[in-house]
Amino acid sequence: MAEVRFGQAINRALADAMEGDPDVVLFGEDVAAAGGPFGVTRGLLDRFGPERVRDTPISEAAIVGAAVGAAMSGLKPVVEIMFMDFATLAMDALVNQAAKARFMFGGQFSLPMVVRMPHGGGISAGPQHSQCLEAWLAHVPGLKVVCPATIPDAYALTRAAIADPDPVVVVENKSLYSVKGELPDAPPAVAIGKAATVRHGRDATIVTYGAMAPMAVEAAAALAREGIETEIIDLRSLQPWDEAAVLASLARTHRLVIVHEAVEAFGPGAEIAARMADAGFDELDGPIVRVGAPFMPPPFAKNLEERYRPDAERIIAAVRRVMA
């Protein structure tokens, strides 16, 4: 067991995957010499050389397009989009090419490629560098989308994404990169599509992912002092998502709050709420409440960003509402 930062856990996952499989290659803007904008790929160029770790021009379309070709040619590329906001420039390669290749060629090709995307606020990066756009990608058949919240999951989900035969988007919250925690010497594997029960409770279920998972834990601790025991489900994977785990939790608590940093309107929580209102209708003893960002771009100013992002107080208020 070693204490590492969230970003270092991803670095170790990349290194272990590259050590175990010579077909795994890494490229993107500044991922080689500089070690990535957040230091996640630091040291990999020295360890694996420029043939497997290389910097690219500033062109997200070219990066993801090259990854599609590399994956179809037998490699396992892992590429980084410096900020999730810039995935907009690679949507054709990602949505029309990567996601559709298996279908377009009658199953003759698998496309084992990974696209890493930092998202979210917490560093006052402003409206073009702080968006959470994972709902766009989870809507696309052929793509898988994961978003780790813990250090062991940052390692395990990165390894699972690289091992997967289909394109996987790994969404990493920027505010988690510097968080410290323990990483086992042999981290347990995590299957894409399997949620984790972070906390058991009887009164309400909180479904969340990414940076909002520790926020939910903070809220749950405060609610427990009031005698309200919440169960927390960390989805870990948004596409596919663990509907069975959420439904099982709802059957125990009969109340549901869904929390994400993405804009609330048309966010991932809307799909979860719709499914639970259908499949879990008989279990509900109150309204399903969503907690997300307001319908506006993320602000620059630190004090405004803090009000923009969901926090423990808003989660507590949502749980009180469903309890009422």
N, C-alpha and C positions, 0 to 999 in steps of 0.2 A: 504494500500500500504506500503510495507516494502522494504528497500534496502538490497539486499542479493547478494552474489556471485553466479556465474553460477553453481558451484558445490553444493552450499547450496540449490539451487532451485531443483536440482535432489534429494538431501537428503530429502527435504520436500515432494517431489512427492512419494518417496519410503515410507516415514513414513505415509503419508495420505492413500496410498494404503493398507499398512499393518494394519492400524487402522480400515479401512473399511471392510477388508476381511481377516479372519483368515487363509485362504488357501494360502495367499501370503507369501512366505519364501525367504530368502536371504542367499546365500552362495558363497564362492569363497576364493581366497588366501588373507589373511589378512583383510578381510572385517569386521570382528567382533571386536576383541580386538584392533587392530590398526586403525580401521576406514577406511581402504582402503589406497592404496599408495598415493592418492591425497586428502584424508580426506573426500571423498564424503559420505561414510557410517558411519561417526563418530556419536556416540551417539545412534545408532539403537540397538546395543547389550544391552545396559542398559535399553532401553525402551521396547524391545520386548523379550529379553531373549535368551538363547543359543538354545532353541528348534526351533526358527525361524530365528536366525541370527548366522551363524556358519562359522568358518574358515575351510578350506579344505587343504589337501596335495597339494604340487606343482605339479599338473597334470591337465592340461587343458582338456585332453581327459576324465579324470574321472569326472571333474566338469560338463562338458556339457553332458556327458553320464548319469550322475546321474540326471541332470535336465530333460532329456528326460523321464527317468523312473518316476520321480516325477510328471511330467506333465500328463503322461498317467495314473497315479494312482489317479489323482484328485486334486493335489496341483497346485499352480501357482508360480513356481520358478523364481526368478530373480537372475542370476549369473553374475559374473564379470570376464572377461578376463583382467588381469592386464595391458597388452599392446596388441593392436590389432595384432601386429606381431605374438603373440603366439597363435592366432586363427588357425595357420597352424597345431598345435598339436591337434586340436579338430575338424578338418574338416570332419572326418568320422561321428562323432556323430551329427555334425551340418548339413552337406550336405546330407548324406545318411540316417540318422535316423530321426532327427527332421523335416527336410524339406519334407520327403517322408512318414511320418507316416500316415497322413490322406489318402494318395493314396494307400499305401500298405495294409491298413485295411478297404478299401471300405467305408471310411467316418465314421467309427464307433468311431474313436477317434479324438478329437481335441487336440491340443498340445499348451496350453496357457503358453508358457515360453518366457522369455526375456533374451537376452545375451547382457550385456553392454560391450563396447570396446572403450577405449581411443585410439585415433589415432593422427597422425600428428606431426609436429615439433614445434619449438619455445622454446624448453627447452634444446637444445643441447644434446639430448639423443642418437644420433647416428643411424646407419643404421638398427639395430635390434630392436629399440624401437621407431621409428618415422614414420613408413610406413602408407600409406593410402590405404587399400586393399578393400575398400567398393565395388569396381566394381566386384570383385570376387563373393561377396555374393549377389549382386543385379542380378547376372546372373543365380542364382539358383531358379528354380520354387519351390514354397512352403515356401520361406523365404520372410519376409518383412524387409526393411532396412530404418531407419530414421536417420537424422543427424541434430539436432537443432543448430541454430545460435544465438538465443537470450535467455535471462533468462526466460521469460514467456513460450517460446517454449520448453526449457529444462524441465520445469515442465510438460507442457501439453502433450508433445510427450512421456515422460516417463509414464505418467498415461495412455495414449492411448495404449501404447505398452503392459502394464500389463493387460489392459482390453481386449485386442485382443485374440480371441480364437486360433490363429495360432502363430508359433514362429516368434519373432520380434528381430532383431538386432538393438540396439541403439548405434550409433556411436557418441562419444563425443570427441571434439577436446581438447587436453590437454592445448593448449594455451588460451582457454576460461575459464578454471576452476576458475581463480582468478578474472575474469572481474566482476565488480559490476554494478548493475542496479536494477530497481524496479520490484517487483513481487506483483501483486494484492492479496488481501486476498482471493478472489475467482477467480483464473485465468481462462480465457475462455478456453473451450475445443478446441482441434485441432484434426481434423480427419486425420488419416494416408492416404497419397496420395493427400493432398491439399496443394498447394504452397501458398506463401504470396507475395503480391506486396509491396515491401519495399519502393519503390520510383517510382513515375510516371514520364514519359518522352516521348518525341516525336521522338528522333533522332536515338536511338539504344537501344536494349534490352541486358542487362547483366543477364545471368542465372547462379546461383551459389548456394552454400549451406555451412553450417558450418562456419569455421573461415574465409573463403573468402568472406562471406557476408558483414561484417563490412569493409573489405578491398575494396570491390566494392563501398560501400557508400563513402569512402574516395576518391576513384577515381572519382566518379560521382560529388562530390563537386568541385574538381579541374577542371573537364571538363565543369561544369556549368559556371565557370569564363571565359571560352573561348566561351560561347554561345552554347555549345553542351549539350542537355538535355537527359540523359539516364534513361531508366526504369530498375529497378532491381527486378528480380524475385528470391526469396529465395525458393528453391524447398522444403526444410524441409524433404521431403520423396523421397528416391531414387528408392524404389520398394514397391508399385507402385509409379510412378512419374506423376505429373500433366501436361500431354501433352497438354490438352486443355488450361491451363493458359499460357503456353509458346507460343502456336500458336496464342492465342488472343493478346498477347503482340507483337508478330512479325507482326501481321496484323496492329498494330498501328504504329510501328517504322520502319519496313521493313529491319532491320539490326540486326544481332545477334552475340553476344560474349558469350562464355561459359567459366566459370572460376572454377577450382577446384585445391586443393592442391595435389591431387593424380597425379602420373605420367601421362603426357598428352597422351602417346601412349596407346591405348586400354582402356582409362579411361572412366568414366561415360559420359563425354562430347562427346565421339564418338557416343554413342547411340542417344543422344539428337540431335546432328548434323545430323545424318543419317535420323532420323524421320522428322526433320524440312526441310531437303533437299527434302524429299518426300512429306509429307502432306502440308508443307508450301512453296513449291517451287515458286508458283505464287506470294507470298508476298515478296520474297527476292529481294532487290535492290543492294546487294553486297555479297561478300563471307562470309560464316560462319567461324569465327575465334575462336580457342580454346586457352586457357591459362592454362597451367599446369606445373608440375615439369618436369625437363629433365629426360631422360631415364638413370637414375643411382640411386644408393642407397642414402638415405639422409646422408649428411656428419656430422661429429661430431662438427667441429670448428664453433663457433658462426658466424663468418664473412662469412664462406662458406654456412652455413645453411640459412643465410639471403639472399644470392644470389640464392640459390636453390629454396626456396619457392616463389611462385608468390607474387607480391606486387602491390601497387597502380600504380606504374610507368608502369609496364608491362600491366596492365589492360587499362590504358590510351592509351598506344601505340596500343593496339589491337582495341580499339574503333576508334582511328584516322584512322587506316587501313581500317576498314569497311566503315567509312565515306568517305574515298577517292575513 
